Amino acid sequence: MPYTQDIVEELNILVRYNLTTTQEGIKVHKTATPEIINATQRLYDKGLISQKDGGYLTTLGREVAEQAQAILDILKPA
């Protein structure tokens, strides 16, 4: 099954998290695009982040974000 646009948008949110610390989250403002707001809500619904507007990664969210960032590092142009 190929990545859907929704999944790509969720991955783009996850790779914004700073994985060098657990004390830094993100905040998605109400002025963000609907795609970003919806992707963040879906991540919250899946239990990957602590707040519907961002917050911190959950334990599961951190694992997924680490994998997402690893994939991005491998696939980005040299």
MOVENKA-V375442 format. One record per backbone hydrogen bond with DSSP energy under -0.5 kcal/mol. NH is the residue of the N-H (numbers start at 1). CO is the residue of the C=O. Records with the same first field share a line. If there is no record, write none. Layout:
NH->CO + CO
This chain:
8->4
9->5
10->6
11->7
12->8
13->9
14->10
15->11
16->13
17->14
19->17
21->18
25->23
26->55
28->53
29->27
32->29
37->33
38->34
39->35
40->36
41->37
42->38
43->39
44->40
45->41
46->42
47->44
48->43
49->43
50->56
51->54
54->51
55->26 + 53
58->48
62->58
63->59
64->60
65->61
66->62
67->63
68->64
69->65
70->66
71->67
72->68
73->69
74->70
75->71
76->72
